[in-house]
Amino acid sequence: MSVQTWTWILVGITFAIYFGIAIWARAGSTKEFYVAGGGVSPLANGMATAADWMSAASFISMAGLISFMGYDGSVFLMGWTGGYVLLALLLAPYLRKFGKFTVPDFIGDRYYSNTARTVAVICALIVSFTYVAGQMRGVGIVFSQFLQVDITLGVVIGMTVVLIFAFLGGMKGITYTQVAQYCVLIFAFMVPAFFISMQMTGNIIPQIGMGGKVEGGAFLLDKLDTLHTQLGFNEYTSGTKSTWDVFAITLALMVGTAGLPHVIVRFFTVPKVKDARKSAGLALLFIAILYTTAPAIAVFSRTNLIETVSETSYKDIPEWFKNWENTGLIAWADKNGDGKIQYVAGKALASKKPIYTNERGVNGERLVSNASTAKNELYVDRDIMVLANPEIANLPNWVIALVAAGGLAAALSTAAGLLLVISTSISHDLIKKQLKPNISEKGELMAARIAILVAIIIAGLFGIYPPGFVAAVVALAFGLAAASFFPAIILGIFDKRMNKEGAIAGMVVGIVLMLFYMIRYKTGLIGVMDPRPSSEWWFGTSPEGFGTVAMIVNVIVSVAVSRFTAPPPQDVQDMVESIRIPSGAGDASSH
């Protein structure tokens, strides 16, 4: 059967499972809609958390980033996995014991202020919409390539799927759907890795195969280093980033992970405090399966790409290359007229994605209208490395289709979690807690469903008309979470003297500073036409790592302001003490 037929079959089966779970897990109360009734087992919650966490960025983009960045790409592995250690040790059990529905709920009550709650809601919306934009775009790209539909239609299909299981079941439906999605995405990620590792190194375990020998007796990484240097690139296993920037990006990703609202809310769904710790540990184990495999896939795909494409005549190029040309994720401009693809060090065509025309070149390639004068003739989007990897390696069609189903599972699971955060922030933290305190449970549930419907529509528009920084969402959303939520949460747990004035000032300063830097140095919208060069970065810090700087500023401002203003009420200080007492807790409170 063809790839498209296999894709329709596998995507159809997985979607049917998701819909079945959504119907079975319909939410009948706000407690079920917000925290799945507070009765999810640690095992199920660990799998759901892993699926919630491993978005299209982890499934599609991370291995692609590592394949191009080489050693420097280790920041994503260290930051995203290290963040879960922080989450398990410093946040999850204490927040679970507090027993609220959302992060803004914790901040509003801990800092005895609706103003603090509102600021937290705004921060949650900014972080969540920044992150969800990339998820919906990823859904559109996968549908476009594998099911041969327009990207816009692909986004609409994705919106519909998320709407059904999120609208019906809320957190209850999303949780059990995410358990199924974890099984799909991890199977889809690992099967091609097993195939290619065996194909290239003779060892079926990719983590071992990456360090193994290839045909001819050379180690795979040595071979890739040689290929890199021959093409003028730095060695794959050597780094180019400064020590400070590596530290800044890693820390921003770590504390950003620990501050992401859609991940934190997962620990409100388990019955007891010890279950929060268990589910955090299990989630780390489930995540590690993918995260330890990603570097191997990066090495395999990078090696295959160079050997398949570089110095190859376009008329002899494999069919996969021509298939992916139409997505805009790969392109070639024959600058020297020799009919061969020159893949060498130097900017690839342009600093931005190629703009396609309907014309064809003399070699049959699809022309691009913004090819630069750079030496490199090839443009390769990093997202192609995982999605096209099975095709590059000539794997069976069902494996290629499986990757499509896995990519959709990863994107949809995270999108659902993010959209629920948006929904509950509006229905619970704004409407119930501030605007209409006397609203009935039925009315609040209806408000939550209306909010999730509106949020899905907005998220879909982000996917169809992506802002200029969507490609950088992988790290920037974490910088925003690090700059805003993490200090307020960690100080709220461990500093009794932290008051509402300090928390509010810190969150506002942190997120405004991060937004300014992100827009100024990543999108170039403030005062210039293009993003500013790395030579102008503050303290040599990249936009992906600036969350660390903004977080430090947030902490300094929070502590300083709190020390010059009145201490929090005694009952709030007592509450902070009780949160830290290592004893069990009852069910998650309903309001």
C-alpha positions in Angstrom: 0.0 0.0 0.0 1.1 3.6 -0.6 2.3 5.9 2.2 -0.9 8.0 1.9 -3.2 4.9 2.3 -1.2 3.7 5.3 -1.4 7.2 6.8 -5.2 7.4 6.4 -5.5 4.0 8.0 -3.2 4.7 11.0 -4.5 8.2 11.6 -8.1 7.0 11.3 -7.5 4.3 13.9 -5.8 6.6 16.3 -8.4 9.3 15.9 -11.2 6.8 16.5 -9.5 5.8 19.8 -9.2 9.4 20.8 -12.9 10.0 20.0 -14.0 6.9 21.9 -12.1 7.9 25.0 -13.6 11.4 24.8 -17.1 10.0 24.7 -16.3 7.6 27.6 -14.7 10.3 29.7 -17.3 13.0 29.5 -17.0 15.5 32.3 -20.1 16.1 34.4 -18.7 18.5 36.9 -16.2 21.3 37.2 -13.9 19.1 39.3 -13.8 16.5 36.4 -13.4 19.3 33.8 -10.6 21.0 35.7 -8.6 18.2 37.5 -10.2 15.0 36.1 -12.0 14.5 39.5 -8.6 14.4 41.3 -8.5 10.6 41.1 -6.1 9.8 38.2 -3.6 7.0 39.1 0.2 7.9 39.1 0.9 5.6 36.2 -1.8 7.1 34.0 -0.9 10.6 35.1 2.8 10.0 34.4 1.9 8.9 30.8 -0.5 11.8 30.3 2.1 14.2 31.7 4.7 12.8 29.3 2.4 13.2 26.3 1.4 16.7 27.5 5.0 17.6 27.7 6.3 16.0 24.5 4.8 18.3 22.0 5.4 18.6 18.3 8.5 20.5 19.4 9.9 17.4 21.1 8.7 14.9 18.5 9.3 16.8 15.3 11.7 19.7 16.1 14.1 18.6 18.8 16.1 15.9 16.9 16.1 18.3 13.9 17.6 21.1 16.1 20.2 18.7 17.4 21.0 17.4 13.9 22.0 20.9 12.8 23.4 22.2 16.1 25.4 19.1 17.0 26.9 19.4 20.5 25.2 22.7 21.1 21.9 21.0 20.8 22.5 19.3 24.1 21.0 22.4 25.8 17.6 21.1 24.9 18.2 17.7 26.4 19.7 19.0 29.6 17.2 21.8 30.0 13.9 20.0 29.3 14.8 16.8 31.3 16.4 18.8 34.1 13.3 20.9 34.4 11.3 17.8 35.4 13.7 17.1 38.2 13.1 20.6 39.5 9.3 20.1 39.1 9.3 16.8 40.9 11.4 18.0 43.9 10.5 21.7 44.3 7.0 22.2 43.0 4.7 19.2 42.3 4.1 17.9 45.8 3.7 21.4 47.4 1.3 22.6 44.7 -0.7 19.3 45.0 -1.0 19.8 48.7 -2.3 23.3 48.1 -5.0 21.6 46.1 -6.2 24.2 43.6 -7.2 23.9 40.0 -4.7 26.2 38.3 -1.5 28.2 38.6 -3.3 31.5 38.7 -5.5 30.0 41.4 -2.4 29.3 43.5 -0.9 32.7 42.9 -4.2 34.5 43.6 -4.8 32.7 47.0 -1.1 32.6 48.0 -0.7 36.3 47.4 -4.2 37.2 48.7 -4.9 39.4 45.7 -7.1 39.3 42.6 -4.6 41.6 40.9 -2.0 38.9 41.3 -4.5 36.4 40.0 -5.2 38.6 36.9 -1.5 39.1 36.2 -1.0 35.4 36.4 -3.9 34.8 34.0 -2.4 37.2 31.5 1.0 35.5 31.8 -0.7 32.0 31.4 -2.5 33.2 28.2 0.8 34.7 26.7 2.8 31.6 27.5 0.1 29.2 26.3 -0.8 31.0 23.1 2.9 31.4 22.2 3.4 27.6 22.7 0.2 26.4 21.1 0.8 28.4 17.8 3.6 26.0 16.9 1.5 22.9 17.8 -1.3 23.9 15.4 1.2 24.7 12.7 2.8 21.3 13.2 -0.5 19.6 12.8 -1.1 21.5 9.5 2.3 20.5 8.1 1.9 16.8 8.9 -1.6 16.7 7.4 -0.3 18.7 4.3 2.6 16.3 3.6 1.2 12.9 4.5 -2.5 13.3 3.7 -2.1 15.6 0.8 -4.4 18.3 2.0 -3.9 22.1 2.3 -2.1 23.2 5.4 -5.2 25.4 6.3 -7.5 22.4 6.0 -5.0 20.4 8.1 -5.1 23.0 10.9 -9.0 23.0 10.8 -9.0 19.1 11.1 -6.7 19.3 14.0 -8.8 22.0 15.7 -11.9 19.8 15.3 -10.2 16.8 16.8 -8.9 18.7 19.9 -12.3 20.4 20.3 -14.2 17.1 20.5 -12.1 15.5 23.3 -11.4 18.7 25.1 -14.9 20.2 24.9 -16.6 16.9 26.1 -14.2 15.7 28.7 -12.1 18.7 29.9 -9.1 17.4 31.9 -10.7 14.0 32.4 -11.1 13.5 28.6 -7.7 15.0 27.9 -5.9 12.9 30.5 -7.1 9.5 29.2 -6.7 10.6 25.6 -3.1 11.6 26.4 -2.4 8.2 27.8 -3.3 6.8 24.4 -1.4 9.5 22.6 1.7 8.8 24.6 1.6 5.1 23.5 1.1 6.2 19.8 3.9 8.9 19.8 6.5 6.8 21.6 5.9 3.8 19.4 6.0 6.0 16.3 9.3 7.6 17.5 11.1 4.4 18.4 10.2 2.1 15.5 12.1 4.1 12.8 15.0 4.6 15.3 15.2 0.8 15.7 15.1 0.3 11.9 17.7 2.9 11.1 20.1 2.0 13.9 20.1 -1.6 12.7 20.5 -0.5 9.1 23.4 1.8 9.8 25.3 0.2 12.7 24.0 -3.4 13.0 22.7 -2.6 16.6 19.0 -2.3 17.1 19.3 -0.1 20.2 19.7 3.5 18.8 21.4 4.9 21.9 24.1 2.3 21.5 24.1 2.4 17.7 24.9 6.1 17.8 28.2 5.3 19.4 28.8 2.2 17.2 30.7 1.5 14.1 29.4 1.7 10.5 30.4 -0.1 7.4 34.1 0.3 6.9 35.0 0.1 10.6 34.8 3.8 11.5 32.7 5.0 14.4 29.5 6.7 13.3 30.2 10.0 15.1 33.8 10.1 13.7 32.3 9.6 10.2 29.9 12.4 10.7 32.6 14.7 12.0 34.6 14.0 8.9 31.6 14.6 6.6 31.1 18.0 8.4 34.7 19.1 8.1 34.8 18.1 4.4 31.8 20.4 3.8 33.3 23.3 5.7 31.1 22.9 8.8 32.4 22.7 12.4 32.8 19.2 13.7 29.4 17.8 14.8 30.7 16.8 18.2 32.2 20.3 19.0 30.3 23.3 20.3 30.3 26.9 19.1 28.1 28.6 21.8 29.7 30.4 24.7 29.7 28.7 28.1 27.4 31.4 29.5 24.8 31.1 26.7 24.8 27.3 27.1 24.2 27.8 30.8 21.5 30.5 30.2 19.5 28.4 27.7 19.7 25.3 29.8 18.6 27.1 33.0 15.8 28.9 31.1 14.5 25.7 29.7 14.7 24.0 33.1 12.9 26.7 35.1 10.6 27.3 32.2 9.6 23.6 32.3 9.0 23.9 36.0 6.8 27.0 35.4 4.7 25.8 32.4 1.1 26.0 33.6 -0.2 23.1 31.4 2.4 20.8 33.0 1.9 22.0 36.6 -1.9 21.5 36.5 -1.3 17.8 35.8 -0.2 17.3 39.4 -3.6 18.5 40.7 -5.3 15.5 39.1 -3.9 12.8 41.5 -5.4 11.8 44.8 -2.5 12.3 47.2 0.7 14.3 47.6 2.9 11.1 47.3 1.1 10.3 44.0 2.2 13.7 42.7 5.8 12.6 43.4 5.3 9.2 41.8 3.7 10.6 38.7 6.5 13.1 38.3 9.1 10.3 38.5 7.2 8.1 36.1 6.7 11.0 33.6 10.5 11.6 33.7 11.1 7.9 32.9 8.6 8.0 30.0 10.1 11.2 28.7 13.6 9.8 28.9 12.7 7.1 26.4 12.2 9.7 23.7 14.9 12.1 24.9 17.7 9.6 25.0 16.7 8.5 21.5 16.5 11.9 19.9 20.4 12.4 19.7 20.7 9.1 17.9 18.0 10.1 15.4 19.7 13.4 14.9 23.0 11.6 14.1 21.3 9.1 11.8 19.3 11.7 9.9 22.2 14.1 9.5 24.5 11.4 8.2 21.8 10.1 5.8 20.9 13.6 4.5 24.6 14.6 3.7 25.3 11.2 2.0 22.0 11.3 0.1 21.9 14.9 -1.1 25.3 16.5 -1.1 27.0 16.7 -4.6 24.0 14.7 -6.1 22.7 15.6 -9.5 19.1 16.8 -9.2 18.0 14.4 -11.9 19.2 11.6 -9.7 17.8 12.9 -6.5 15.5 10.4 -4.5 11.8 10.8 -4.8 11.5 11.8 -1.1 13.3 15.1 -1.9 10.8 16.1 -4.6 7.9 15.1 -2.4 9.0 17.4 0.4 9.8 20.3 -1.9 6.1 21.1 -2.1 5.9 21.6 1.7 8.5 24.4 1.7 10.6 22.4 4.2 13.4 21.7 1.7 14.6 23.7 -1.4 17.5 24.0 -3.8 18.8 26.8 -6.1 21.4 25.8 -8.7 23.7 28.8 -8.4 26.7 27.6 -10.3 24.6 25.9 -13.1 26.2 22.4 -12.7 23.0 20.6 -11.9 24.4 19.3 -8.6 23.2 20.1 -5.1 26.1 21.9 -3.3 25.6 21.4 0.5 28.4 23.3 2.2 29.0 25.7 5.1 27.3 29.0 4.6 23.8 30.4 4.8 21.3 28.1 3.0 19.5 30.2 0.4 18.2 32.8 2.8 17.9 33.6 6.5 14.1 33.1 6.2 12.1 30.3 4.7 12.1 30.2 0.9 9.1 31.9 -0.9 8.0 29.5 -3.6 7.0 30.3 -7.1 5.1 28.2 -9.6 8.1 28.1 -12.0 10.5 25.2 -12.5 14.2 25.6 -13.0 16.2 24.1 -15.9 16.8 21.0 -13.8 13.2 20.6 -12.8 13.6 22.0 -9.3 10.9 24.2 -7.9 12.2 27.8 -7.9 12.4 30.1 -4.9 12.1 33.8 -5.2 14.4 34.9 -2.3 17.5 32.8 -2.9 20.5 34.7 -1.5 24.0 34.9 -2.8 25.3 32.6 -0.1 27.6 29.7 -1.1 25.2 27.0 0.1 22.6 26.0 -2.5 20.4 23.9 -0.2 17.7 25.0 2.2 16.7 22.4 4.8 14.1 23.2 7.5 15.0 21.5 10.7 11.6 20.0 11.1 12.2 17.8 8.1 14.8 15.6 9.9 12.3 13.5 11.9 9.4 13.5 9.5 11.4 12.7 6.4 14.0 10.5 8.1 12.1 7.2 7.4 11.8 8.1 3.7 15.5 9.1 3.4 16.4 5.7 4.9 14.0 3.8 2.5 12.0 2.3 5.4 8.6 0.6 4.7 5.6 2.8 3.9 3.8 1.8 7.1 6.8 3.1 9.2 6.6 6.4 7.3 2.9 6.7 8.0 3.4 5.8 11.6 5.7 8.8 12.1 2.8 11.0 10.7 0.4 9.5 13.3 3.0 10.0 16.1 3.6 13.7 15.1 -0.1 14.4 15.2 -0.5 12.7 18.6 2.4 14.8 20.0 1.0 18.0 18.7 -2.6 17.4 19.6 -1.9 16.2 23.1 0.1 19.3 24.0 -2.4 21.6 22.2 -5.2 20.1 24.3 -3.3 20.7 27.6 -2.5 24.3 26.7 -6.1 25.1 25.5 -7.4 23.7 28.8 -5.1 26.1 30.7 -6.5 29.0 28.6 -10.0 27.8 29.3 -9.7 27.3 33.0 -7.8 30.6 33.4 -10.8 32.4 31.9 -13.7 30.4 33.4 -12.3 29.7 36.9 -9.8 32.5 37.6 -11.5 35.4 35.9 -15.2 34.6 35.9 -15.7 32.4 39.0 -13.1 34.0 41.2 -13.6 37.6 40.2 -16.4 38.6 37.8 -19.3 36.3 38.9 -18.5 34.6 42.3 -22.0 33.3 42.6 -22.1 31.5 39.2 -23.5 28.0 39.4 -21.4 24.9 38.8 -23.4 24.3 35.6 -22.8 27.9 34.5 -19.1 27.7 35.2 -18.8 24.4 33.2 -20.6 26.1 30.3 -18.3 29.1 30.5 -15.3 26.7 30.5 -16.5 25.0 27.4 -17.3 28.3 25.6 -13.8 29.5 26.6 -12.1 26.4 25.2 -14.1 26.8 21.9 -12.9 30.4 21.5 -9.3 29.4 22.5 -9.3 26.7 19.8 -10.4 29.1 17.2 -7.7 31.6 18.1 -5.1 28.8 18.2 -6.2 27.7 14.8 -5.8 31.2 13.4 -2.2 31.2 14.9 -1.6 27.9 13.0 -3.0 29.3 9.7 -1.4 32.7 10.0 1.6 32.1 12.2 3.5 35.0 13.7 7.1 35.5 12.7 8.6 33.8 15.7 6.7 30.5 15.5 9.9 28.7 14.5 11.5 29.8 17.8 8.5 28.7 20.0 10.5 25.6 20.9 12.5 27.7 23.5 10.8 31.1 23.7 7.6 29.8 25.5 9.9 28.4 28.2 11.7 31.7 28.5 8.3 33.4 29.1 7.3 30.8 31.7 10.7 31.2 33.4 10.5 35.0 33.4 7.0 35.1 34.8 5.7 32.1 36.8 8.7 30.3 38.2 9.8 33.0 40.7 6.3 33.6 41.9 5.7 29.9 42.5 9.0 29.0 44.1 9.1 32.1 46.4 5.4 31.5 47.2 6.3 28.1 48.6 9.6 28.8 50.3 9.5 32.5 51.3 6.9 33.3 53.9 7.8 37.0 53.7 7.0 37.2 50.0 3.9 39.4 49.6 1.5 40.4 46.9 3.4 43.6 46.0 6.6 41.7 45.4 5.0 38.9 43.4 3.0 41.3 41.1 6.0 43.6 40.5 8.3 40.6 39.7 5.9 38.9 37.3 5.1 42.2 35.4 8.8 43.1 35.1 9.9 39.6 34.2 7.4 39.0 31.4 7.6 42.5 29.9 11.4 42.2 29.8 11.3 38.8 28.2 8.7 39.9 25.6 10.8 43.0 24.7 13.9 41.0 24.2 12.2 38.3 22.3 10.5 40.7 19.9 13.6 43.0 19.6 16.2 40.3 19.0 14.1 37.5 17.4 11.5 39.2 15.2 13.0 42.6 14.8 9.7 44.4 15.2 11.0 47.1 17.5 12.9 49.8 15.6 14.4 47.6 12.9 13.4 45.5 9.9 15.4 42.4 10.8 16.3 40.7 14.1 19.5 42.1 15.6 22.7 40.2 15.3 24.3 38.2 18.1 27.0 40.8 18.5 24.3 43.1 20.0 22.8 40.5 22.5 22.8 41.7 26.1 25.5 40.0 28.1 26.0 37.7 25.1 22.7 36.0 25.8 20.6 34.6 23.0 16.8 35.2 23.0 16.3 31.5 23.9 18.5 31.9 27.0 17.3 35.4 28.0 14.6 33.8 30.2 17.3 33.2 32.7 18.2 36.9 32.9 14.6 37.9 33.1 14.0 35.3 35.8 16.9 36.7 37.9 15.5 40.2 37.5 12.1 39.0 38.5 13.5 37.4 41.7 15.5 40.5 42.6 12.5 42.8 42.1 10.2 40.5 43.9 12.4 40.1 47.0 13.3 43.8 47.1 9.7 45.1 46.8 8.5 42.6 49.4 11.1 43.7 51.9 10.1 47.4 51.6 6.3 46.7 51.9 4.1 45.2 54.5 4.5 41.4 55.2 1.6 39.1 54.2 -1.1 38.4 56.7 -0.4 35.8 59.4 -2.9 33.3 58.0 -1.1 33.4 54.7 2.2 32.8 56.4 0.7 29.9 58.3 -0.7 28.5 55.0 2.8 28.6 53.5 4.1 26.7 56.5 1.4 24.1 56.2 2.1 23.5 52.5 5.6 22.5 53.4 4.7 20.1 56.1 5.5 16.6 54.6 2.1 15.0 55.3 -0.7 13.7 53.1 -3.5 15.8 51.6 -7.1 15.1 50.8 -8.9 15.4 47.5 -8.3 18.5 45.3 -10.7 21.1 46.4 -13.5 22.0 44.2 -13.1 25.8 44.3 
